[in-house]
Amino acid sequence: MATDRRDERLAVDFWFDPACPLSRVTASWIVTVAEQRPIDIRRRVMSLSILNEGKDVDPEGDEEGYLWIPARVCAAIQTAYGHEALGRFYDALWTGPDGGRREWIGDIAEALSAAGLPAALAATGFTTDHDAALRASHEEAMNLVVGEVGTPVLAVTHPSGARHAFFGPVVTETPAPDDALRLWDGTLLVTSVPGFREIKT
């Protein structure tokens, strides 16, 4: 009898720009999946600021360079405290005082405190001290996918060592649990096909 591969424990590397609202929805989706399937999620930082370097017009409209700040803080956390701490900060950054999801990221210092991290890390957002680490993490994601993509990037590693990486999926609202699983199973199916590139609706 064939083994149901849905019971495999999978490792999911999740690269995100911390200020991207759609990445946050995708993050909520993968957590919903992990509540129902054996998935270990490791958060990693990438950067829309790096992605858009050299473009005549910034697609994010971030002419002042604000998006560098939370990304640099994430790089500092990832470097000094690891991926689990980065995940706590990311969750806190998008969680409002009532425990609900914010429409936009909250105060960085408050999120650091909620995540149990030093408030002094907020200052790293205004320096280039961790830019090398930020770029390295970003490039690791970009090297896994083909073509011009955005955030988030996911890489799924199976117990066999097989790994599939892809951009997205981009969703505008967190699916209900059953829909979250259907989307997950479908995503794994299509991305496991050699040469698969992209689906758009």
C-alpha positions as CSV (number, residue, x, y, z in Angstrom):
1,M,0.0,0.0,0.0
2,A,1.3,3.4,-0.9
3,T,2.4,5.7,1.9
4,D,0.3,8.9,2.4
5,R,3.0,11.5,2.0
6,R,0.8,14.0,3.8
7,D,2.1,12.4,7.0
8,E,5.7,13.3,6.2
9,R,7.3,15.9,8.5
10,L,8.3,18.7,6.2
11,A,10.7,21.6,6.9
12,V,9.5,24.9,5.4
13,D,11.8,27.9,5.1
14,F,9.7,31.0,4.8
15,W,11.4,34.2,3.5
16,F,9.5,37.4,4.0
17,D,9.9,41.1,3.9
18,P,8.6,42.1,7.3
19,A,6.6,45.1,6.1
20,C,4.7,43.3,3.3
21,P,1.0,42.8,4.2
22,L,0.5,40.0,1.6
23,S,3.5,38.1,3.0
24,R,1.8,38.3,6.4
25,V,-1.3,36.7,5.0
26,T,0.7,33.9,3.5
27,A,2.5,33.5,6.9
28,S,-0.9,33.1,8.6
29,W,-1.9,30.5,5.9
30,I,1.2,28.4,6.5
31,V,0.7,28.5,10.3
32,T,-2.9,27.3,9.7
33,V,-1.5,24.4,7.7
34,A,1.1,23.6,10.4
35,E,-1.7,23.3,12.9
36,Q,-3.0,20.3,10.9
37,R,0.0,18.8,9.3
38,P,3.6,17.9,10.5
39,I,5.4,21.0,9.3
40,D,8.3,22.8,10.9
41,I,8.5,26.5,9.9
42,R,11.7,28.5,9.9
43,R,11.3,32.2,9.3
44,R,14.0,34.1,7.3
45,V,14.3,37.7,6.1
46,M,14.3,39.0,2.6
47,S,14.0,42.6,1.4
48,L,11.8,44.5,-1.0
49,S,14.4,47.3,-0.8
50,I,17.1,45.0,-2.2
51,L,14.7,43.5,-4.7
52,N,13.9,47.0,-6.1
53,E,17.4,48.4,-6.1
54,G,18.3,50.0,-9.4
55,K,14.7,50.4,-10.7
56,D,13.8,53.8,-12.1
57,V,10.5,53.7,-10.1
58,D,10.2,51.9,-6.8
59,P,7.2,49.6,-7.2
60,E,6.5,50.0,-3.4
61,G,6.6,53.8,-3.6
62,D,9.3,53.7,-0.9
63,E,11.3,56.7,-2.1
64,E,12.5,57.5,1.5
65,G,13.8,54.0,2.1
66,Y,11.6,53.2,5.1
67,L,11.4,49.5,4.2
68,W,15.1,49.1,5.0
69,I,14.4,49.7,8.7
70,P,12.3,46.7,9.7
71,A,14.3,44.4,7.3
72,R,17.6,45.5,8.9
73,V,16.1,44.8,12.4
74,C,15.1,41.4,11.2
75,A,18.5,40.7,9.9
76,A,20.0,41.7,13.2
77,I,17.7,39.3,15.1
78,Q,18.2,36.5,12.6
79,T,22.0,36.8,13.0
80,A,22.2,37.3,16.7
81,Y,19.2,35.4,18.1
82,G,18.2,32.9,15.4
83,H,15.1,32.0,13.4
84,E,12.8,31.2,16.2
85,A,13.4,34.7,17.7
86,L,12.8,36.2,14.3
87,G,9.5,34.4,14.1
88,R,8.4,35.8,17.5
89,F,9.3,39.3,16.4
90,Y,7.6,39.0,13.1
91,D,4.4,37.8,14.8
92,A,4.6,40.6,17.4
93,L,5.1,43.2,14.7
94,W,1.8,42.3,13.1
95,T,-0.2,41.7,16.3
96,G,-2.3,44.5,17.7
97,P,-2.9,45.3,21.3
98,D,-6.1,43.3,21.2
99,G,-4.3,40.2,19.8
100,G,-5.8,40.7,16.4
101,R,-3.8,41.1,13.1
102,R,-2.8,44.6,12.2
103,E,-3.4,46.2,8.9
104,W,0.2,47.6,9.0
105,I,3.2,46.8,11.1
106,G,3.3,48.2,14.6
107,D,6.0,49.9,16.6
108,I,9.3,48.1,16.3
109,A,10.4,48.7,19.9
110,E,7.1,47.4,21.2
111,A,7.3,44.3,19.0
112,L,10.8,43.7,20.3
113,S,9.6,43.9,23.8
114,A,6.7,41.6,23.1
115,A,9.1,39.1,21.5
116,G,11.4,39.1,24.5
117,L,14.2,40.8,22.6
118,P,16.4,43.8,23.6
119,A,14.8,47.2,22.7
120,A,18.3,48.3,21.6
121,L,17.8,46.2,18.5
122,A,15.5,48.9,17.1
123,A,18.5,51.1,16.4
124,T,19.9,48.5,14.0
125,G,17.3,49.6,11.6
126,F,19.1,52.9,11.0
127,T,22.5,51.4,10.4
128,T,24.1,49.3,7.7
129,D,25.8,47.0,10.2
130,H,23.7,44.0,9.2
131,D,23.2,44.7,5.5
132,A,25.6,42.0,4.5
133,A,23.6,39.4,6.5
134,L,20.4,40.8,5.1
135,R,21.7,40.6,1.5
136,A,23.0,37.1,2.1
137,S,19.6,35.9,3.4
138,H,17.8,37.6,0.6
139,E,20.1,36.1,-2.1
140,E,19.7,32.7,-0.7
141,A,16.0,32.9,-1.4
142,M,16.5,34.4,-4.8
143,N,18.9,31.6,-5.8
144,L,16.2,29.1,-5.2
145,V,13.6,30.4,-7.6
146,V,13.6,31.3,-11.3
147,G,12.9,34.6,-12.8
148,E,11.7,37.9,-11.2
149,V,9.7,37.2,-8.1
150,G,8.8,39.0,-4.9
151,T,8.0,38.2,-1.3
152,P,7.4,35.6,0.2
153,V,9.5,32.7,-1.0
154,L,9.0,29.3,0.5
155,A,11.3,26.3,0.3
156,V,9.9,22.9,1.3
157,T,12.3,20.1,2.2
158,H,11.1,16.5,2.4
159,P,12.6,13.8,4.7
160,S,14.2,12.3,1.5
161,G,16.1,15.6,1.1
162,A,14.1,16.6,-2.0
163,R,13.4,20.4,-1.9
164,H,11.0,22.6,-3.8
165,A,11.1,26.4,-3.7
166,F,8.5,28.8,-5.0
167,F,7.3,32.4,-4.8
168,G,4.1,32.8,-2.8
169,P,1.4,31.6,-2.9
170,V,0.0,35.1,-2.6
171,V,-3.4,35.2,-0.9
172,T,-5.4,38.2,0.1
173,E,-7.0,36.6,3.1
174,T,-6.2,33.6,5.3
175,P,-8.1,30.6,4.0
176,A,-10.3,28.6,6.3
177,P,-8.6,25.4,7.7
178,D,-10.0,23.1,5.0
179,D,-9.2,25.5,2.2
180,A,-5.7,26.1,3.7
181,L,-5.0,22.4,3.3
182,R,-6.3,22.2,-0.2
183,L,-4.1,25.1,-1.2
184,W,-1.1,23.5,0.5
185,D,-1.6,20.1,-1.1
186,G,-2.1,21.8,-4.5
187,T,0.9,24.0,-4.1
188,L,3.1,21.0,-3.2
189,L,1.7,19.0,-6.2
190,V,2.4,21.6,-8.9
191,T,5.8,22.7,-7.5
192,S,7.0,19.1,-7.5
193,V,6.6,18.9,-11.3
194,P,10.0,19.5,-13.0
195,G,10.0,22.7,-15.0
196,F,6.9,24.2,-13.3
197,R,7.3,27.9,-13.4
198,E,4.2,30.0,-12.5
199,I,0.4,30.2,-12.2
200,K,-1.5,33.5,-12.3
201,T,-5.1,34.3,-12.1
